Amino acid sequence: MTNETVTKLIYEALRLAVIWSQQSAIQKEWEKLDEAHRELLIAIVNEYMNMEYFPTPEEVHNNWVNACLNMGWIHGEKPDLVPFHQLPQDEKNKSAMIMAMIWLVKQLLKEE
């Protein structure tokens, strides 16, 4: 399975979980993301897939913010670019869900 396929599956599973649980941030479908955003997500998931340990939800969020800032985004009202402690709980939980999905994929790939 390619890094892009793994990332797309994780992204879409998380997007659906957010919709189904009526959380505050509903994301675009994978195909509607711009190329730079997709490439960023692929790089981040690939990095986490190759780590020996999993970062905390706060570290996941901070990595995301730093990556976005490096792409030229600015801090503002958008929930993704505020400090972790200012996020609503459902956004904090999203970082934990991402890592749980990555862990699951890692386990499945080990069995192949």
N, C-alpha and C positions, 0 to 999 in steps of 0.2 A: 504494500500500500504506500503511495507517495505521501510526502509531507503535506502537499496541498489537499489531498483527499482526506487525510486525518484531520487537518485543520478545519476543512469545510464541514465534516461530520460533527466535530466538537462544537463548532460555531452554530450550526443549525440546531443541534440538540439543545444548546444553551438558549438560543433564540426562542425555540418552542417552549422551553421550560419557563422563560420569562413571560411569554404570552399566556400560557395556561395557568400560571400562578398569579396573573394580573399584577405583575411587578411594575415599577415606575418607568423603566427604560425599555422600550420596545425597539429592537434593532432591525435594520434592513435585512432583506434576504441576501445570502452570500453573493448571488449573481448581480445584485444591485449596488454592491460596494465598489468604490473606485479601486483601480489596480494597486495603488500605493497602500491603501488600507488592507487589502487582501495580502499583499506581500509582507506587510508588517505583522499581521496575525500569523502567517506561515512561519516567519522567522522566530516569533515569540514561542509558538507551540513547539517548533523544532528544538529550540533551546531548552525548554522544559522537559521535552521527551528525552533529552540526553543528559539531564542532571542526575546526580547520584541522590540528591535529597529534594524534597519539594519545599518551595518557599511558602511563607505564611500568606494569608489573603492580603495583608497589608503590603508585603513585599511584591506580590503580584500586581496590585494596584499601582504601587510606586514605579515598577518597571514599565507598566503601560503608560503612565503619565510621562515618564522620561522619554519613551519612544515617540510619543505624540509630540512632545516639545521639540524633539530632534527633527520631526517632520515639519515644524513651523507652526504648530498649533499654539494657542495662547491660553493661559489660565482664564477662567470665566465662570459663567453660570452653569455651563454644562457639567453634569455630575461626574464625567470621566476625568475632568481636569481640576478637581479640588482635592485637598488632602483627605486621606482615608478616613480620618476621624470625623469629617464633615459629611460623609456619605450616608444616605439612609441605609437602614439595616439590610434591605433587600439587595442593594448594590454591593454591600460588603459580602453578603452571602454568595453573590454571583462569582466573585473571585475564588471562593472556596469550591463552588460547583465546577469551575473551569479545571481546577487542579484534580478534583475527583474524576472528571471525565478523562483527563490526561493519564491519570493513574490506571484507569480501567483499560484504556487503549494500550498502554504499555504492557499490561498483564496479558491482554489478548494477543499482542504481537509476539510475546515470549513463547506462547503456545504454538505458534505457526511452525 
